[in-house]
Amino acid sequence: MSPGVRIEGPWVLARRLWVFSLAMWLATAFGCAAAGPKIDGKIGLVDPGRVLNDSNAGKKAKESLTAFSKNRQALIEIEEKELRRMEEDFVKQASVLSPAAKNEREQVFRRRMAEYQQKAAELNREVQEKQKDVLEAFRDKVEAVVAKVAKRNGLQVVIDKGKGGPAIFGAEELDLTNQVIEEFNREYP
């Protein structure tokens, strides 16, 4: 055994863990109470997804994104049709074309395909960027309205109860989502 290494039995580790747990509990019970404002259960929950789906401004934002997406998709589909037409023409004429003409047509088709892929990727980036911008702006508005509703209700904390949010459970009476939607509709008709 190495001179600097000391092996401790499980009872020593258990005792240290118990002492550490006791110290953490005491620090939480006494130390944190004096450190800041006390939270007396003044908590609310909001589902931002419902605000997006059920508020007037949220519906408009979603419609705007859908229209933008459809516009970009239509541009991609036009390019796809052109590529299909080029391919069909090439297949029909392949038997009568000279090897040099075939090669040239293949090169043109490959170039157009690369341009199409680049354009499709750019249009997808545009859609993602637009979605990010619209949703971030909407989220900022939601946060401002939530703060207003929380202050009116005397709440200290509001937690996201939406899918993927930190709240796993919350009593129904803590849910502010309907109030937020009503306030949101008043501020952003």
Backbone as numpy.savetxt, mean C-alpha at the origin, in Angstrom:
# Nx Ny Nz CAx CAy CAz Cx Cy Cz
37.57 -27.29 29.42 36.73 -26.13 29.42 37.62 -24.90 29.42
37.23 -23.85 28.69 38.01 -22.61 28.62 37.93 -21.88 29.94
39.02 -21.18 30.35 39.01 -20.51 31.63 38.02 -19.36 31.71
37.67 -18.66 30.63 36.77 -17.50 30.68 35.31 -17.86 30.50
34.98 -19.11 30.19 33.61 -19.50 29.91 33.02 -20.16 31.14
31.85 -19.67 31.54 31.18 -20.25 32.70 29.83 -20.79 32.25
29.57 -22.04 32.49 28.30 -22.64 32.11 27.39 -22.57 33.32
26.18 -22.05 33.09 25.23 -21.91 34.18 24.11 -22.91 33.98
23.57 -23.35 35.06 22.47 -24.29 35.00 21.19 -23.59 34.61
20.16 -24.35 34.25 18.90 -23.76 33.82 18.22 -22.96 34.91
18.43 -23.32 36.19 17.79 -22.58 37.27 18.37 -21.18 37.41
19.67 -21.01 37.08 20.28 -19.68 37.13 19.71 -18.80 36.02
19.56 -19.37 34.83 18.99 -18.61 33.72 17.53 -18.26 34.00
16.78 -19.18 34.57 15.38 -18.91 34.89 15.28 -17.78 35.91
16.16 -17.80 36.92 16.14 -16.75 37.94 16.47 -15.40 37.33
17.46 -15.36 36.44 17.82 -14.10 35.78 16.67 -13.59 34.90
16.02 -14.49 34.20 14.88 -14.12 33.38 13.76 -13.57 34.25
13.51 -14.19 35.41 12.46 -13.73 36.32 12.80 -12.34 36.85
14.05 -12.13 37.23 14.47 -10.82 37.75 14.33 -9.77 36.64
14.73 -10.11 35.43 14.61 -9.17 34.31 13.14 -8.84 34.05
12.27 -9.84 34.06 10.84 -9.62 33.84 10.26 -8.73 34.92
10.64 -8.98 36.18 10.16 -8.16 37.28 10.63 -6.71 37.11
11.88 -6.53 36.72 12.41 -5.17 36.53 11.67 -4.46 35.40
11.38 -5.16 34.31 10.65 -4.55 33.20 9.23 -4.18 33.63
8.59 -5.05 34.40 7.24 -4.77 34.86 7.23 -3.54 35.76
8.19 -3.46 36.68 8.27 -2.31 37.59 8.54 -1.02 36.81
9.42 -1.10 35.81 9.73 0.09 35.01 8.49 0.54 34.24
7.74 -0.41 33.74 6.53 -0.08 33.02 5.48 0.50 33.95
5.30 -0.14 35.11 4.25 0.28 36.03 4.54 1.63 36.67
5.79 1.87 37.04 6.10 3.09 37.78 6.85 4.13 36.95
7.80 3.68 36.20 8.64 4.62 35.44 7.91 5.30 34.32
7.12 4.55 33.55 6.45 5.13 32.39 5.30 6.02 32.79
4.68 5.76 33.94 3.55 6.58 34.36 3.99 8.02 34.59
5.18 8.21 35.09 5.65 9.55 35.36 6.29 10.19 34.14
6.61 9.39 33.13 7.36 9.89 31.99 6.52 10.68 30.99
5.23 10.42 30.90 4.45 11.10 29.89 2.98 11.07 30.21
2.15 11.52 29.25 0.72 11.55 29.50 0.15 10.14 29.66
-0.80 10.02 30.53 -1.42 8.74 30.78 -2.49 8.49 29.72
-2.55 7.27 29.23 -3.56 6.90 28.26 -4.67 6.18 29.02
-5.83 6.77 29.05 -6.95 6.22 29.80 -7.92 5.49 28.88
-7.41 4.78 27.91 -8.30 4.05 27.02 -8.98 4.94 26.00
-8.47 6.11 25.79 -9.08 7.03 24.82 -8.48 6.73 23.44
-8.97 5.63 22.92 -8.43 5.10 21.66 -9.58 4.94 20.68
-9.28 5.18 19.42 -10.26 4.96 18.36 -9.64 4.13 17.26
-10.50 3.58 16.42 -10.06 2.77 15.29 -10.66 3.34 14.01
-9.90 3.29 12.92 -10.40 3.74 11.62 -9.92 2.77 10.56
-10.81 2.49 9.60 -10.48 1.64 8.47 -10.32 2.54 7.24
-9.07 2.92 6.89 -8.84 3.81 5.75 -9.36 3.25 4.43
-9.36 1.94 4.29 -9.89 1.32 3.07 -11.37 1.60 2.89
-12.11 1.54 3.99 -13.53 1.87 3.93 -13.73 3.34 3.60
-12.88 4.20 4.16 -12.99 5.63 3.85 -12.78 5.84 2.35
-11.81 5.16 1.78 -11.55 5.26 0.34 -12.75 4.75 -0.46
-13.29 3.60 -0.07 -14.39 2.99 -0.83 -15.73 3.68 -0.63
-15.97 4.25 0.55 -17.30 4.75 0.87 -17.46 6.27 0.85
-16.36 7.01 0.84 -16.48 8.48 0.81 -16.61 8.96 -0.63
-17.24 10.12 -0.79 -17.40 10.69 -2.13 -16.05 10.95 -2.80
-15.13 11.56 -2.06 -13.81 11.87 -2.63 -13.04 10.59 -2.94
-13.20 9.57 -2.10 -12.53 8.30 -2.35 -13.04 7.63 -3.61
-14.35 7.67 -3.79 -14.93 7.10 -5.01 -14.43 7.84 -6.25
-14.36 9.18 -6.14 -13.85 9.98 -7.27 -12.39 9.65 -7.56
-11.60 9.48 -6.51 -10.18 9.15 -6.69 -10.04 7.79 -7.38
-10.85 6.83 -6.96 -10.79 5.50 -7.58 -11.23 5.56 -9.04
-12.28 6.34 -9.32 -12.75 6.49 -10.71 -11.67 7.13 -11.57
-11.00 8.13 -11.02 -9.92 8.80 -11.74 -8.79 7.82 -12.07
-8.42 7.01 -11.09 -7.36 6.02 -11.31 -7.79 4.98 -12.34
-9.04 4.56 -12.28 -9.55 3.57 -13.23 -9.52 4.13 -14.65
-9.96 5.38 -14.81 -9.95 6.01 -16.14 -8.53 6.15 -16.67
-7.61 6.57 -15.80 -6.21 6.72 -16.20 -5.64 5.37 -16.63
-5.95 4.33 -15.84 -5.47 2.98 -16.14 -6.02 2.48 -17.47
-7.32 2.69 -17.69 -7.95 2.23 -18.94 -7.35 2.95 -20.14
-7.05 4.23 -19.99 -6.44 4.99 -21.07 -5.08 4.39 -21.44
-4.28 4.10 -20.42 -2.96 3.53 -20.67 -3.08 2.12 -21.26
-4.06 1.36 -20.79 -4.27 0.01 -21.31 -4.68 0.07 -22.77
-5.50 1.05 -23.15 -5.92 1.20 -24.54 -4.71 1.47 -25.44
-3.77 2.28 -24.96 -2.55 2.56 -25.74 -1.74 1.29 -25.95
-1.66 0.48 -24.92 -0.92 -0.79 -25.03 -1.61 -1.73 -26.02
-2.93 -1.78 -25.95 -3.68 -2.67 -26.84 -3.53 -2.26 -28.30
-3.45 -0.96 -28.58 -3.24 -0.49 -29.95 -1.90 -1.02 -30.47
-0.88 -0.92 -29.64 0.44 -1.43 -30.02 0.41 -2.94 -30.24
-0.29 -3.64 -29.37 -0.39 -5.11 -29.51 -1.04 -5.48 -30.84
-2.13 -4.80 -31.19 -2.82 -5.09 -32.46 -1.89 -4.87 -33.65
-1.14 -3.79 -33.59 -0.19 -3.49 -34.68 0.86 -4.60 -34.80
1.36 -5.05 -33.65 2.36 -6.14 -33.68 1.76 -7.43 -34.22
0.54 -7.74 -33.83 -0.12 -8.95 -34.35 -0.31 -8.85 -35.86
-0.73 -7.67 -36.33 -0.91 -7.47 -37.76 0.40 -7.67 -38.51
1.48 -7.10 -37.96 2.81 -7.26 -38.58 3.19 -8.74 -38.63
2.95 -9.46 -37.55 3.31 -10.87 -37.50 2.49 -11.69 -38.50
1.18 -11.41 -38.57 0.33 -12.13 -39.53 0.76 -11.85 -40.96
1.07 -10.61 -41.27 1.54 -10.26 -42.62 2.84 -10.99 -42.94
3.72 -11.04 -41.97 5.00 -11.72 -42.19 4.78 -13.21 -42.46
3.92 -13.84 -41.68 3.65 -15.28 -41.85 3.05 -15.53 -43.24
2.12 -14.68 -43.65 1.48 -14.85 -44.96 2.48 -14.68 -46.10
3.42 -13.76 -45.96 4.33 -13.43 -47.05 5.67 -14.15 -46.95
5.89 -14.90 -45.87 7.19 -15.53 -45.64 7.62 -16.44 -46.78
6.69 -17.16 -47.37 7.05 -18.11 -48.43 7.51 -17.43 -49.72
7.10 -16.20 -49.95 7.46 -15.52 -51.20 8.60 -14.51 -51.00
9.01 -14.28 -49.76 10.07 -13.31 -49.50 11.45 -13.94 -49.68
12.37 -13.14 -50.15 13.75 -13.59 -50.26 14.35 -13.69 -48.85
15.42 -14.43 -48.68 16.04 -14.52 -47.35 16.43 -13.15 -46.79
16.90 -12.25 -47.62 17.28 -10.91 -47.15 16.04 -10.13 -46.70
14.95 -10.24 -47.44 13.71 -9.55 -47.08 13.13 -10.13 -45.78
13.21 -11.47 -45.65 12.75 -12.11 -44.40 13.54 -11.58 -43.22
14.85 -11.55 -43.40 15.73 -11.09 -42.33 15.41 -9.64 -41.95
15.21 -8.80 -42.97 14.89 -7.40 -42.71 13.57 -7.26 -41.96
12.54 -8.02 -42.40 11.24 -7.99 -41.72 11.35 -8.46 -40.27
12.14 -9.52 -40.06 12.34 -10.02 -38.69 13.00 -8.97 -37.82
13.98 -8.28 -38.36 14.66 -7.22 -37.61 13.69 -6.09 -37.25
12.87 -5.70 -38.22 11.89 -4.63 -37.98 10.91 -5.09 -36.90
10.44 -6.34 -36.98 9.50 -6.87 -36.00 10.14 -6.90 -34.61
11.35 -7.36 -34.51 12.06 -7.41 -33.21 12.22 -6.01 -32.62
12.57 -5.06 -33.47 12.73 -3.69 -33.01 11.40 -3.14 -32.49
10.33 -3.38 -33.24 8.99 -2.93 -32.82 8.56 -3.62 -31.52
8.91 -4.90 -31.39 8.57 -5.64 -30.17 9.31 -5.04 -28.97
10.57 -4.73 -29.16 11.35 -4.11 -28.08 10.76 -2.74 -27.71
10.37 -1.97 -28.73 9.76 -0.66 -28.48 8.44 -0.83 -27.73
7.66 -1.84 -28.14 6.39 -2.12 -27.47 6.63 -2.47 -26.00
7.57 -3.34 -25.73 7.85 -3.75 -24.35 8.30 -2.56 -23.51
9.13 -1.72 -24.11 9.60 -0.53 -23.40 8.43 0.42 -23.13
7.57 0.61 -24.11 6.42 1.49 -23.94 5.45 0.92 -22.90
5.22 -0.38 -22.92 4.32 -1.02 -21.95 4.87 -0.86 -20.54
6.16 -1.04 -20.39 6.78 -0.87 -19.07 6.65 0.57 -18.60
6.85 1.53 -19.49 6.73 2.95 -19.14 5.30 3.29 -18.76
4.33 2.79 -19.50 2.94 3.06 -19.19 2.55 2.43 -17.84
3.06 1.25 -17.56 2.80 0.62 -16.26 3.41 1.44 -15.13
4.61 1.96 -15.34 5.24 2.83 -14.34 4.39 4.08 -14.11
3.87 4.66 -15.20 3.02 5.84 -15.09 1.78 5.55 -14.24
1.17 4.39 -14.48 -0.03 4.01 -13.73 0.31 3.83 -12.25
1.42 3.16 -11.98 1.82 2.94 -10.58 2.15 4.27 -9.89
2.82 5.15 -10.60 3.17 6.46 -10.04 1.92 7.29 -9.77
0.99 7.28 -10.71 -0.26 8.01 -10.54 -1.04 7.45 -9.35
-1.08 6.13 -9.25 -1.78 5.49 -8.13 -1.14 5.88 -6.81
0.17 5.86 -6.76 0.90 6.23 -5.54 0.60 7.69 -5.16
0.67 8.60 -6.14 0.42 10.01 -5.88 -1.00 10.26 -5.38
-1.98 9.68 -6.06 -3.38 9.88 -5.69 -3.65 9.31 -4.29
-3.15 8.10 -4.03 -3.41 7.47 -2.74 -2.68 8.17 -1.59
-1.48 8.69 -1.85 -0.77 9.43 -0.81 -1.50 10.74 -0.48
-1.97 11.43 -1.50 -2.72 12.67 -1.28 -4.01 12.37 -0.53
-4.66 11.28 -0.89 -5.89 10.89 -0.21 -5.60 10.53 1.24
-4.52 9.79 1.46 -4.14 9.39 2.82 -3.87 10.63 3.69
-3.22 11.64 3.14 -2.97 12.88 3.88 -4.29 13.53 4.31
-5.27 13.55 3.41 -6.57 14.12 3.73 -7.26 13.30 4.82
-7.17 11.99 4.70 -7.79 11.10 5.70 -7.16 11.36 7.06
-5.85 11.48 7.12 -5.18 11.72 8.40 -5.64 13.03 9.03
-5.82 14.08 8.21 -6.27 15.36 8.74 -7.70 15.25 9.28
-8.56 14.56 8.56 -9.95 14.40 9.01 -10.00 13.52 10.26
-9.20 12.47 10.30 -9.15 11.59 11.47 -8.72 12.39 12.70
-7.71 13.24 12.54 -7.24 14.07 13.65 -8.36 14.97 14.16
-9.11 15.55 13.24 -10.22 16.44 13.61 -11.29 15.67 14.40
-11.67 14.49 13.90 -12.69 13.67 14.56 -12.16 13.18 15.91
-10.89 12.81 15.97 -10.30 12.33 17.22 -10.31 13.43 18.28
-9.94 14.63 17.90 -9.94 15.75 18.86 -11.36 16.04 19.34
-12.31 16.01 18.44 -13.70 16.26 18.81 -14.21 15.21 19.81
-13.71 13.97 19.68 -14.13 12.89 20.57 -13.22 12.74 21.79
-12.20 13.59 21.92 -11.30 13.53 23.06 -10.41 12.30 23.08
-10.04 11.83 21.91 -9.20 10.62 21.82 -7.72 10.98 21.84
-6.93 10.07 22.37 -5.49 10.27 22.41 -4.77 9.52 21.30
-5.35 8.42 20.84 -4.71 7.58 19.83 -5.79 7.05 18.89
-5.49 7.02 17.60 -6.36 6.38 16.61 -5.50 5.37 15.85
-5.98 4.15 15.79 -5.22 3.05 15.19 -5.90 2.60 13.90
-5.09 2.28 12.90 -5.56 1.77 11.62 -6.07 0.35 11.83
-7.36 0.13 11.56 -7.92 -1.21 11.73 -8.15 -1.89 10.39
-7.67 -1.28 9.33 -7.84 -1.85 8.00 -7.02 -3.11 7.83
-7.25 -3.78 6.74 -6.51 -5.01 6.42 -5.03 -4.70 6.38
-4.26 -5.42 7.18 -2.82 -5.19 7.25 -2.43 -4.13 8.26
-3.42 -3.49 8.89 -3.13 -2.48 9.91 -2.72 -3.15 11.21
-2.25 -2.38 12.17 -1.75 -2.96 13.41 -2.84 -3.49 14.34
-4.09 -3.06 14.17 -5.16 -3.52 15.07 -5.64 -4.90 14.63
-5.57 -5.83 15.54 -6.07 -7.18 15.27 -7.52 -7.28 15.71
-7.84 -6.61 16.79 -9.20 -6.61 17.31 -9.49 -5.26 17.92
-10.71 -4.85 17.83 -11.15 -3.63 18.50 -12.65 -3.68 18.68
-13.11 -3.26 19.85 -14.53 -3.22 20.12 -15.21 -2.28 19.13
-16.39 -2.63 18.72 -17.12 -1.87 17.70 -17.32 -0.41 18.12
-17.50 -0.16 19.40 -17.73 1.22 19.85 -16.50 2.11 19.69
-15.35 1.53 19.44 -14.13 2.32 19.22 -13.98 2.75 17.76
-14.78 2.15 16.87 -14.65 2.39 15.43 -15.20 3.77 15.06
-14.33 4.61 14.52 -14.68 5.97 14.11 -14.92 6.09 12.60
-14.83 4.99 11.88 -14.83 5.04 10.43 -16.05 5.77 9.88
-17.23 5.48 10.38 -18.43 6.17 9.87 -18.37 7.67 10.12
-17.90 8.06 11.31 -17.77 9.49 11.61 -16.77 10.15 10.66
-15.68 9.45 10.40 -14.65 9.98 9.50 -15.21 10.13 8.09
-15.97 9.14 7.63 -16.56 9.22 6.29 -17.52 10.40 6.20
-18.37 10.58 7.23 -19.30 11.71 7.23 -18.55 13.04 7.19
-17.53 13.18 8.02 -16.74 14.41 8.06 -16.01 14.61 6.73
-15.49 13.53 6.19 -14.77 13.58 4.92 -15.71 14.07 3.81
-16.93 13.54 3.80 -17.89 13.96 2.77 -18.27 15.43 2.93
-18.29 15.95 4.17 -18.58 17.37 4.37 -17.42 18.23 3.86
-16.19 17.81 4.15 -15.03 18.61 3.76 -14.66 18.48 2.29
-14.88 17.29 1.74 -14.50 17.02 0.35 -15.72 16.42 -0.38
-16.72 17.27 -0.72 -17.96 16.76 -1.33 -17.78 16.17 -2.71
